[in-house]
Amino acid sequence: MMTRITLIFFAVAGFAACAGTTKTATEADFGNSVASMIKAQAANPAAASNPSTETVTGVDPDYADNVIEAMRESVSKPAEVKQPIEIRVGGQGGT
């Protein structure tokens, strides 16, 4: 009889622990950090909430030059690309 009462007590305690409906501090703030990071990354945060309907007709020339130079510098050289690809799988011996 005592074993049955103990088992029922632990079952009720387990269900009560799982049935919590209050949110933790992390759950209440979930997603706000991502939203604030996205908002901080925008050059003009006000434009994100009220976008312009005008078409884009140009670009800042200094910005365009920087983008093009970065793209040209990041291209691999042909000598680097021609290197053989080595795939090693454990247990095959060797050095």
VMD Tcl script that builds the backbone (N, CA, C; Angstrom):
set m [mol new atoms 285]
animate dup $m
set s [atomselect $m all]
$s set {name element resname resid chain x y z} {
  {N N MET 1 A 0.823 -1.191 0.000}
  {CA C MET 1 A 0.000 0.000 0.000}
  {C C MET 1 A 0.869 1.258 0.000}
  {N N MET 2 A 1.947 1.238 0.804}
  {CA C MET 2 A 2.829 2.397 0.901}
  {C C MET 2 A 3.537 2.645 -0.434}
  {N N THR 3 A 3.869 1.575 -1.142}
  {CA C THR 3 A 4.526 1.713 -2.440}
  {C C THR 3 A 3.585 2.380 -3.433}
  {N N ARG 4 A 2.325 1.993 -3.406}
  {CA C ARG 4 A 1.339 2.572 -4.324}
  {C C ARG 4 A 1.148 4.066 -4.042}
  {N N ILE 5 A 1.079 4.459 -2.790}
  {CA C ILE 5 A 0.917 5.867 -2.425}
  {C C ILE 5 A 2.145 6.668 -2.864}
  {N N THR 6 A 3.332 6.105 -2.658}
  {CA C THR 6 A 4.570 6.781 -3.064}
  {C C THR 6 A 4.611 6.953 -4.571}
  {N N LEU 7 A 4.236 5.910 -5.298}
  {CA C LEU 7 A 4.228 5.979 -6.753}
  {C C LEU 7 A 3.234 7.023 -7.259}
  {N N ILE 8 A 2.061 7.068 -6.678}
  {CA C ILE 8 A 1.056 8.060 -7.060}
  {C C ILE 8 A 1.552 9.473 -6.741}
  {N N PHE 9 A 2.197 9.630 -5.602}
  {CA C PHE 9 A 2.727 10.945 -5.228}
  {C C PHE 9 A 3.747 11.443 -6.259}
  {N N PHE 10 A 4.689 10.579 -6.650}
  {CA C PHE 10 A 5.704 10.987 -7.629}
  {C C PHE 10 A 5.096 11.231 -9.012}
  {N N ALA 11 A 4.080 10.484 -9.374}
  {CA C ALA 11 A 3.416 10.700 -10.657}
  {C C ALA 11 A 2.715 12.057 -10.674}
  {N N VAL 12 A 2.011 12.384 -9.603}
  {CA C VAL 12 A 1.324 13.672 -9.515}
  {C C VAL 12 A 2.346 14.809 -9.497}
  {N N ALA 13 A 3.431 14.637 -8.768}
  {CA C ALA 13 A 4.471 15.669 -8.719}
  {C C ALA 13 A 5.104 15.859 -10.097}
  {N N GLY 14 A 5.318 14.778 -10.830}
  {CA C GLY 14 A 5.884 14.875 -12.174}
  {C C GLY 14 A 4.963 15.600 -13.131}
  {N N PHE 15 A 3.679 15.279 -13.069}
  {CA C PHE 15 A 2.717 15.975 -13.937}
  {C C PHE 15 A 2.602 17.447 -13.576}
  {N N ALA 16 A 2.646 17.756 -12.305}
  {CA C ALA 16 A 2.555 19.153 -11.875}
  {C C ALA 16 A 3.775 19.941 -12.340}
  {N N ALA 17 A 4.935 19.311 -12.336}
  {CA C ALA 17 A 6.154 19.996 -12.773}
  {C C ALA 17 A 6.110 20.283 -14.270}
  {N N CYS 18 A 5.510 19.394 -15.040}
  {CA C CYS 18 A 5.447 19.565 -16.493}
  {C C CYS 18 A 4.332 20.502 -16.934}
  {N N ALA 19 A 3.382 20.770 -16.076}
  {CA C ALA 19 A 2.206 21.529 -16.465}
  {C C ALA 19 A 2.358 23.025 -16.234}
  {N N GLY 20 A 3.573 23.521 -16.003}
  {CA C GLY 20 A 3.766 24.947 -15.761}
  {C C GLY 20 A 3.410 25.760 -16.998}
  {N N THR 21 A 2.620 26.796 -16.832}
  {CA C THR 21 A 2.191 27.609 -17.965}
  {C C THR 21 A 2.868 28.977 -17.985}
  {N N THR 22 A 3.639 29.287 -16.964}
  {CA C THR 22 A 4.314 30.576 -16.946}
  {C C THR 22 A 5.582 30.479 -17.788}
  {N N LYS 23 A 5.849 31.542 -18.523}
  {CA C LYS 23 A 7.033 31.567 -19.368}
  {C C LYS 23 A 8.243 31.993 -18.557}
  {N N THR 24 A 9.386 31.400 -18.892}
  {CA C THR 24 A 10.622 31.814 -18.252}
  {C C THR 24 A 11.058 33.131 -18.885}
  {N N ALA 25 A 12.065 33.749 -18.323}
  {CA C ALA 25 A 12.558 35.017 -18.866}
  {C C ALA 25 A 13.076 34.829 -20.282}
  {N N THR 26 A 13.704 33.690 -20.552}
  {CA C THR 26 A 14.220 33.420 -21.898}
  {C C THR 26 A 13.081 33.258 -22.890}
  {N N GLU 27 A 12.038 32.526 -22.502}
  {CA C GLU 27 A 10.909 32.315 -23.403}
  {C C GLU 27 A 10.142 33.612 -23.660}
  {N N ALA 28 A 10.041 34.456 -22.678}
  {CA C ALA 28 A 9.312 35.708 -22.846}
  {C C ALA 28 A 10.048 36.655 -23.796}
  {N N ASP 29 A 11.376 36.571 -23.835}
  {CA C ASP 29 A 12.188 37.462 -24.661}
  {C C ASP 29 A 12.647 36.778 -25.951}
  {N N PHE 30 A 12.129 35.606 -26.251}
  {CA C PHE 30 A 12.588 34.828 -27.405}
  {C C PHE 30 A 12.321 35.565 -28.713}
  {N N GLY 31 A 13.344 35.733 -29.525}
  {CA C GLY 31 A 13.206 36.365 -30.826}
  {C C GLY 31 A 13.485 37.855 -30.835}
  {N N ASN 32 A 13.456 38.499 -29.684}
  {CA C ASN 32 A 13.682 39.945 -29.651}
  {C C ASN 32 A 15.116 40.307 -29.998}
  {N N SER 33 A 16.079 39.468 -29.619}
  {CA C SER 33 A 17.474 39.783 -29.937}
  {C C SER 33 A 17.717 39.701 -31.437}
  {N N VAL 34 A 17.099 38.744 -32.102}
  {CA C VAL 34 A 17.254 38.625 -33.554}
  {C C VAL 34 A 16.620 39.827 -34.239}
  {N N ALA 35 A 15.463 40.201 -33.800}
  {CA C ALA 35 A 14.787 41.353 -34.403}
  {C C ALA 35 A 15.601 42.632 -34.213}
  {N N SER 36 A 16.194 42.806 -33.044}
  {CA C SER 36 A 16.989 44.011 -32.816}
  {C C SER 36 A 18.275 43.988 -33.627}
  {N N MET 37 A 18.870 42.801 -33.846}
  {CA C MET 37 A 20.076 42.704 -34.676}
  {C C MET 37 A 19.761 43.059 -36.123}
  {N N ILE 38 A 18.646 42.567 -36.636}
  {CA C ILE 38 A 18.258 42.869 -38.012}
  {C C ILE 38 A 17.995 44.362 -38.164}
  {N N LYS 39 A 17.340 44.943 -37.183}
  {CA C LYS 39 A 17.058 46.379 -37.239}
  {C C LYS 39 A 18.342 47.193 -37.170}
  {N N ALA 40 A 19.312 46.740 -36.375}
  {CA C ALA 40 A 20.575 47.460 -36.240}
  {C C ALA 40 A 21.427 47.355 -37.504}
  {N N GLN 41 A 21.236 46.306 -38.290}
  {CA C GLN 41 A 22.029 46.130 -39.498}
  {C C GLN 41 A 21.541 46.993 -40.654}
  {N N ALA 42 A 20.346 47.475 -40.581}
  {CA C ALA 42 A 19.801 48.295 -41.667}
  {C C ALA 42 A 20.476 49.662 -41.669}
  {N N ALA 43 A 20.808 50.149 -42.856}
  {CA C ALA 43 A 21.439 51.460 -42.962}
  {C C ALA 43 A 20.485 52.561 -42.513}
  {N N ASN 44 A 19.212 52.386 -42.820}
  {CA C ASN 44 A 18.196 53.351 -42.424}
  {C C ASN 44 A 17.038 52.569 -41.814}
  {N N PRO 45 A 17.042 52.352 -40.494}
  {CA C PRO 45 A 15.996 51.537 -39.870}
  {C C PRO 45 A 14.579 52.060 -40.105}
  {N N ALA 46 A 14.421 53.361 -40.275}
  {CA C ALA 46 A 13.085 53.914 -40.508}
  {C C ALA 46 A 12.544 53.480 -41.863}
  {N N ALA 47 A 13.427 53.251 -42.831}
  {CA C ALA 47 A 12.989 52.830 -44.164}
  {C C ALA 47 A 12.450 51.404 -44.153}
  {N N ALA 48 A 12.868 50.605 -43.202}
  {CA C ALA 48 A 12.369 49.232 -43.126}
  {C C ALA 48 A 10.891 49.204 -42.770}
  {N N SER 49 A 10.459 50.122 -41.921}
  {CA C SER 49 A 9.051 50.157 -41.542}
  {C C SER 49 A 8.205 50.980 -42.510}
  {N N ASN 50 A 8.838 51.875 -43.268}
  {CA C ASN 50 A 8.121 52.710 -44.217}
  {C C ASN 50 A 8.933 52.791 -45.515}
  {N N PRO 51 A 8.940 51.726 -46.326}
  {CA C PRO 51 A 9.797 51.707 -47.521}
  {C C PRO 51 A 9.325 52.684 -48.587}
  {N N SER 52 A 10.283 53.147 -49.385}
  {CA C SER 52 A 9.981 54.082 -50.472}
  {C C SER 52 A 9.426 53.311 -51.659}
  {N N THR 53 A 8.533 53.931 -52.403}
  {CA C THR 53 A 7.963 53.292 -53.589}
  {C C THR 53 A 8.709 53.699 -54.857}
  {N N GLU 54 A 9.687 54.592 -54.740}
  {CA C GLU 54 A 10.455 55.031 -55.897}
  {C C GLU 54 A 11.446 53.951 -56.328}
  {N N THR 55 A 11.718 53.905 -57.639}
  {CA C THR 55 A 12.670 52.928 -58.152}
  {C C THR 55 A 14.092 53.395 -57.876}
  {N N VAL 56 A 15.003 52.437 -57.781}
  {CA C VAL 56 A 16.414 52.750 -57.561}
  {C C VAL 56 A 17.020 53.136 -58.896}
  {N N THR 57 A 17.643 54.291 -58.967}
  {CA C THR 57 A 18.186 54.775 -60.241}
  {C C THR 57 A 19.696 54.895 -60.227}
  {N N GLY 58 A 20.336 54.638 -59.122}
  {CA C GLY 58 A 21.787 54.763 -59.072}
  {C C GLY 58 A 22.348 54.117 -57.833}
  {N N VAL 59 A 23.672 54.223 -57.710}
  {CA C VAL 59 A 24.357 53.660 -56.559}
  {C C VAL 59 A 25.505 54.593 -56.188}
  {N N ASP 60 A 25.878 54.596 -54.930}
  {CA C ASP 60 A 27.000 55.397 -54.474}
  {C C ASP 60 A 28.273 54.883 -55.155}
  {N N PRO 61 A 28.996 55.712 -55.881}
  {CA C PRO 61 A 30.156 55.229 -56.636}
  {C C PRO 61 A 31.267 54.664 -55.757}
  {N N ASP 62 A 31.504 55.235 -54.601}
  {CA C ASP 62 A 32.546 54.709 -53.717}
  {C C ASP 62 A 32.177 53.317 -53.213}
  {N N TYR 63 A 30.919 53.143 -52.857}
  {CA C TYR 63 A 30.449 51.838 -52.405}
  {C C TYR 63 A 30.574 50.812 -53.526}
  {N N ALA 64 A 30.190 51.173 -54.741}
  {CA C ALA 64 A 30.278 50.256 -55.874}
  {C C ALA 64 A 31.720 49.862 -56.155}
  {N N ASP 65 A 32.643 50.834 -56.079}
  {CA C ASP 65 A 34.064 50.527 -56.285}
  {C C ASP 65 A 34.578 49.544 -55.234}
  {N N ASN 66 A 34.202 49.753 -53.980}
  {CA C ASN 66 A 34.630 48.845 -52.910}
  {C C ASN 66 A 34.092 47.438 -53.123}
  {N N VAL 67 A 32.852 47.324 -53.542}
  {CA C VAL 67 A 32.257 46.007 -53.778}
  {C C VAL 67 A 32.970 45.296 -54.925}
  {N N ILE 68 A 33.230 46.008 -56.013}
  {CA C ILE 68 A 33.882 45.394 -57.167}
  {C C ILE 68 A 35.310 44.970 -56.820}
  {N N GLU 69 A 36.040 45.810 -56.093}
  {CA C GLU 69 A 37.404 45.450 -55.699}
  {C C GLU 69 A 37.405 44.217 -54.790}
  {N N ALA 70 A 36.464 44.140 -53.855}
  {CA C ALA 70 A 36.385 42.979 -52.965}
  {C C ALA 70 A 36.083 41.711 -53.752}
  {N N MET 71 A 35.239 41.818 -54.758}
  {CA C MET 71 A 34.913 40.650 -55.574}
  {C C MET 71 A 36.124 40.221 -56.400}
  {N N ARG 72 A 36.886 41.156 -56.921}
  {CA C ARG 72 A 38.067 40.819 -57.721}
  {C C ARG 72 A 39.166 40.193 -56.867}
  {N N GLU 73 A 39.327 40.674 -55.649}
  {CA C GLU 73 A 40.382 40.153 -54.774}
  {C C GLU 73 A 40.051 38.779 -54.220}
  {N N SER 74 A 38.788 38.438 -54.088}
  {CA C SER 74 A 38.414 37.170 -53.470}
  {C C SER 74 A 38.421 35.998 -54.452}
  {N N VAL 75 A 38.679 36.246 -55.731}
  {CA C VAL 75 A 38.712 35.171 -56.719}
  {C C VAL 75 A 40.007 34.386 -56.557}
  {N N SER 76 A 39.917 33.059 -56.557}
  {CA C SER 76 A 41.097 32.225 -56.415}
  {C C SER 76 A 41.954 32.281 -57.666}
  {N N LYS 77 A 43.250 32.148 -57.470}
  {CA C LYS 77 A 44.197 32.120 -58.580}
  {C C LYS 77 A 44.191 30.727 -59.204}
  {N N PRO 78 A 44.407 30.621 -60.542}
  {CA C PRO 78 A 44.384 29.308 -61.194}
  {C C PRO 78 A 45.380 28.312 -60.602}
  {N N ALA 79 A 46.538 28.773 -60.166}
  {CA C ALA 79 A 47.530 27.860 -59.586}
  {C C ALA 79 A 47.026 27.253 -58.271}
  {N N GLU 80 A 46.263 28.002 -57.516}
  {CA C GLU 80 A 45.725 27.493 -56.256}
  {C C GLU 80 A 44.599 26.494 -56.490}
  {N N VAL 81 A 43.837 26.697 -57.544}
  {CA C VAL 81 A 42.687 25.845 -57.817}
  {C C VAL 81 A 43.120 24.494 -58.373}
  {N N LYS 82 A 44.237 24.441 -59.076}
  {CA C LYS 82 A 44.695 23.210 -59.715}
  {C C LYS 82 A 45.299 22.206 -58.741}
  {N N GLN 83 A 45.398 22.518 -57.480}
  {CA C GLN 83 A 45.957 21.593 -56.499}
  {C C GLN 83 A 45.068 20.359 -56.385}
  {N N PRO 84 A 45.674 19.159 -56.223}
  {CA C PRO 84 A 44.856 17.947 -56.114}
  {C C PRO 84 A 44.049 17.934 -54.811}
  {N N ILE 85 A 42.909 17.299 -54.870}
  {CA C ILE 85 A 42.040 17.160 -53.703}
  {C C ILE 85 A 42.375 15.848 -53.022}
  {N N GLU 86 A 42.671 15.892 -51.726}
  {CA C GLU 86 A 42.977 14.693 -50.961}
  {C C GLU 86 A 41.844 14.437 -49.978}
  {N N ILE 87 A 41.310 13.221 -50.051}
  {CA C ILE 87 A 40.258 12.824 -49.127}
  {C C ILE 87 A 40.802 11.682 -48.297}
  {N N ARG 88 A 40.874 11.875 -47.005}
  {CA C ARG 88 A 41.404 10.844 -46.102}
  {C C ARG 88 A 40.260 10.295 -45.259}
  {N N VAL 89 A 40.203 8.983 -45.222}
  {CA C VAL 89 A 39.198 8.304 -44.411}
  {C C VAL 89 A 39.949 7.495 -43.367}
  {N N GLY 90 A 39.534 7.579 -42.126}
  {CA C GLY 90 A 40.221 6.880 -41.056}
  {C C GLY 90 A 40.248 5.369 -41.258}
  {N N GLY 91 A 41.341 4.736 -40.823}
  {CA C GLY 91 A 41.469 3.288 -40.882}
  {C C GLY 91 A 42.020 2.754 -42.193}
  {N N GLN 92 A 42.507 3.624 -43.080}
  {CA C GLN 92 A 43.045 3.155 -44.352}
  {C C GLN 92 A 44.563 3.013 -44.301}
  {N N GLY 93 A 45.166 3.268 -43.185}
  {CA C GLY 93 A 46.626 3.173 -43.095}
  {C C GLY 93 A 47.276 4.382 -43.697}
  {N N GLY 94 A 48.591 4.354 -43.763}
  {CA C GLY 94 A 49.306 5.494 -44.306}
  {C C GLY 94 A 49.838 6.359 -43.199}
  {N N THR 95 A 50.299 7.541 -43.573}
  {CA C THR 95 A 50.902 8.428 -42.569}
  {C C THR 95 A 49.917 9.385 -41.992}
}
mol reanalyze $m
mol bondsrecalc $m
mol representation Tube
mol addrep $m
